[in-house]
Each structure stands twice: as structure tokens, then as C-alpha cells.
Amino acid sequence: MTAAINLFYVSISGNTRSFVGKLEAEAKKQNALDAVAPLLHAVEYDEQCDVSIMDQPYFVMVPTYLDGGDGINNGYKEVLTLDFRDELDDGNHDNLLGVIGSGNRNFNAQFGLTAKHYARRFNSPLIGLYELRGNAEEAAKIYSTMRKYAADFAKRGVKRALVH
Ligand SMILES: Cc1cc2nc3c(=O)[nH]c(=O)nc-3n(C[C@H](O)[C@H](O)[C@H](O)COP(=O)(O)O)c2cc1C
């Protein structure tokens, strides 16, 4: 039995939570086909959540909430996800195997920008981006990428860094 894949995420309006459900379903489907395929252990951030998930290898999933400016040339002001970011700042970044992001493509170049910032901030690869609640196809792709990075970490004992 392979260790479950740990996922730490935040969801303000429920879209990320919904996509986590799709990831869980994909993990269960793969695990039923082959017991070596890891299940998902997801923890949603809130003030009372168990942050010990960051003591094991884990992935982070974050939506984008920016206020004012264009986020790129004139100011990047992250709102609503700052408490989660503070919690991540205190976590063990050697265990942070990858960042997955989301947003709304109506924001054009700002789409999924917070995940890109976190990837740089914590020197972890950006392993996936999806829009709003995502779909089963995106969940399958992201699950398979997480699985690859988790297996790589299990073999080498060292995480991959952000590759620009
Ligand atoms: C005030 C506000 C600002 C947002 N800013 C961005 C943004 O800069 N880039 C982006 O891709 N999406 C942006 N979004 C869209 C959210 O990231 C998107 O709806 C996401 O799915 C929300 O995830 P959640 O429901 O899990 O909180 C914004 C949404 C709101 C309400």
C-alpha cells in the first residue's frame, strides 16, 4: 500500500473544495484498479485545522484573489488567502513537493497568479493550473502529476525545485 498523497488547500467560495472532490474520486478510481495507486489525504485550511500535514511530503492548492492593480506591472495585492500563506510560511518547505493553482481565465495574465507566486516563494514546482471547479480530465492529469512527484520524492528523498 502506497502512502496517501497529502494535499493542503484553501477554498473561499467552494470551487477549490469541489475540485478536491474530483481529485479524491480520481484517486479512488485508480486505487481500485491498482492498489499501488495512492489515495488522497486532503486538509482544508481554516484557523483550527491540523497543520501537521506539512510534517510529511505534501502539495498545496490555492485559488487566486487579488485586489487592485494588474498583479504584474502595478502591484500584487493578495487578499483572502493571506492567513493560509502565513501558515505555509511557518511550514516545512523541504516537504512541499508542488503547487497547484486556480482562478478564472477572465483575469487573463493574472490567471492563477497566486500559485505562481507561491511556487517562487517556496521554491517548489508549479505542477498544475485549472479554472474554477475544474473537470474530471484536469483532475486525472493533476493526480497523475502529483503521483509522479510523490514517487520521485520517495525515491530520492529530496524535493524538486522550481524550474523557470
Ligand atoms: C475578489 C476576487 C478576485 C479574484 N482575482 C483573481 C485573479 O486575480 N486571478 C484569477 O485567476 N482569478 C481570480 N479570481 C477568481 C477565483 O480565483 C476563482 O473564482 C476561484 O475558483 C475561487 O476558488 P474558491 O471558490 O476555492 O475560493 C478572483 C475572484 C474574486 C472574487
The ligand as a Tripos MOL2 file, in Angstrom:
@<TRIPOS>MOLECULE
LIG
   31    33     1     0     0
SMALL
NO_CHARGES

@<TRIPOS>ATOM
      1 C1        -12.2700   39.4380   -5.4770 C.3       1 LIG1
      2 C2        -11.8070   38.3470   -6.4070 C.ar      1 LIG1
      3 C3        -10.5730   38.4770   -7.0340 C.ar      1 LIG1
      4 C4        -10.1200   37.4800   -7.9070 C.ar      1 LIG1
      5 N1         -8.9050   37.6240   -8.5220 N.ar      1 LIG1
      6 C5         -8.4900   36.6840   -9.4090 C.ar      1 LIG1
      7 C6         -7.2530   36.8440  -10.1020 C.ar      1 LIG1
      8 O1         -6.5310   37.8340   -9.9410 O.2       1 LIG1
      9 N2         -6.8660   35.8490  -10.9490 N.ar      1 LIG1
     10 C7         -7.6180   34.7280  -11.1610 C.ar      1 LIG1
     11 O2         -7.2000   33.8580  -11.9360 O.2       1 LIG1
     12 N3         -8.7930   34.5560  -10.5240 N.ar      1 LIG1
     13 C8         -9.2520   35.4970   -9.6630 C.ar      1 LIG1
     14 N4        -10.4500   35.3130   -9.0120 N.ar      1 LIG1
     15 C9        -11.2340   34.0800   -9.2660 C.3       1 LIG1
     16 C10       -11.0530   32.9880   -8.1980 C.3       1 LIG1
     17 O3         -9.6920   32.6370   -8.0680 O.3       1 LIG1
     18 C11       -11.8390   31.7540   -8.6190 C.3       1 LIG1
     19 O4        -13.2140   32.0590   -8.5720 O.3       1 LIG1
     20 C12       -11.5340   30.5200   -7.7740 C.3       1 LIG1
     21 O5        -12.1220   29.3930   -8.3770 O.3       1 LIG1
     22 C13       -12.0740   30.6550   -6.3470 C.3       1 LIG1
     23 O6        -11.7450   29.4920   -5.6050 O.3       1 LIG1
     24 P1        -12.5130   29.1100   -4.2410 P.3       1 LIG1
     25 O7        -14.0010   29.0560   -4.6030 O.co2     1 LIG1
     26 O8        -11.9980   27.8000   -3.8310 O.co2     1 LIG1
     27 O9        -12.2550   30.1940   -3.2460 O.co2     1 LIG1
     28 C14       -10.9170   36.3100   -8.1510 C.ar      1 LIG1
     29 C15       -12.1670   36.2000   -7.5220 C.ar      1 LIG1
     30 C16       -12.6200   37.2010   -6.6690 C.ar      1 LIG1
     31 C17       -13.9720   37.0510   -6.0080 C.3       1 LIG1
@<TRIPOS>BOND
     1     1     2 1
     2     2     3 ar
     3     2    30 ar
     4     3     4 ar
     5     4     5 ar
     6     4    28 ar
     7     5     6 ar
     8     6     7 ar
     9     6    13 1
    10     7     8 2
    11     7     9 ar
    12     9    10 ar
    13    10    11 2
    14    10    12 ar
    15    12    13 ar
    16    13    14 ar
    17    14    15 1
    18    14    28 ar
    19    15    16 1
    20    16    17 1
    21    16    18 1
    22    18    19 1
    23    18    20 1
    24    20    21 1
    25    20    22 1
    26    22    23 1
    27    23    24 1
    28    24    25 2
    29    24    26 1
    30    24    27 1
    31    28    29 ar
    32    29    30 ar
    33    30    31 1
@<TRIPOS>SUBSTRUCTURE
     1 LIG1         1 GROUP 0 **** ****
